[in-house]
Amino acid sequence: MSKSIMFIDKNKVVNYAGGVEKVICEFANEFIRRGYALYIVCIDTERGVPFFHLDSKVKFINLCYSYADYNYVNIKYKAKKL
């Protein structure tokens, strides 16, 4: 059985060089190195990837663009309800 971790960030992640984003990316890379399956989920209005390097094994999911049937407001509302 593989170990999985999911990081969720409701703030800016795509092309943003903040401290929280750096720590998330560094943790993600380290957990991948240790054999975990890792997912980063965000709700960002920009398309793209994080500013900091991510291992290619990290699954990066931006809910605003990963699901075309929903728009930003609906996804953000549903995430807050969870």
C-alpha positions in Angstrom: 0.0 0.0 0.0 1.5 3.4 -1.0 1.4 6.4 1.2 -0.3 9.4 -0.1 -0.3 13.1 1.0 -2.4 16.0 -0.3 -1.5 19.6 0.2 -4.3 22.1 -0.3 -3.6 25.8 -0.8 -6.5 28.2 -1.3 -4.2 31.2 -2.0 -2.0 32.0 -5.0 0.3 29.2 -6.0 0.8 29.6 -9.8 3.8 31.8 -10.7 3.9 33.1 -7.1 7.2 33.2 -5.2 6.0 33.4 -1.6 7.4 31.6 1.4 4.4 29.3 1.8 4.6 28.2 -1.8 8.4 27.6 -1.5 7.8 25.4 1.6 5.0 23.4 -0.1 7.2 22.7 -3.1 10.2 21.7 -1.0 8.1 19.4 1.2 6.5 17.9 -1.9 9.8 17.1 -3.5 11.2 15.6 -0.2 8.1 13.4 0.3 8.4 12.2 -3.3 12.0 11.4 -2.6 10.9 9.3 0.4 8.5 7.3 -1.6 5.1 9.0 -1.0 2.5 9.8 -3.7 1.9 13.5 -3.4 -0.8 15.8 -4.7 -0.9 19.6 -4.5 -4.4 21.1 -5.0 -5.1 24.8 -5.4 -7.8 27.2 -6.4 -5.9 29.7 -8.5 -7.3 32.0 -11.2 -4.0 31.8 -13.2 -3.0 28.9 -15.5 0.4 27.4 -15.1 2.6 25.7 -12.4 4.2 26.9 -9.2 7.1 29.2 -9.4 9.4 26.8 -7.5 10.6 23.5 -9.0 8.4 20.5 -8.5 9.4 16.9 -9.1 7.7 15.5 -12.1 6.0 12.8 -9.9 4.1 15.5 -7.9 0.5 15.7 -9.1 -0.4 19.4 -9.4 -4.1 20.1 -9.7 -5.6 23.6 -10.1 -9.3 23.2 -9.6 -10.1 26.3 -11.6 -8.7 24.8 -14.8 -8.7 21.1 -14.2 -12.5 20.8 -14.4 -13.9 22.9 -17.4 -17.5 22.4 -16.4 -17.1 24.5 -13.3 -16.1 28.1 -13.0 -14.0 29.8 -10.3 -16.8 31.0 -8.1 -18.5 27.5 -8.0 -15.3 25.7 -7.1 -14.3 28.2 -4.4 -17.8 28.0 -2.9 -17.8 24.2 -2.9 -14.3 24.1 -1.4 -15.4 26.4 1.5 -18.4 24.2 2.1 -16.1 21.2 2.6 
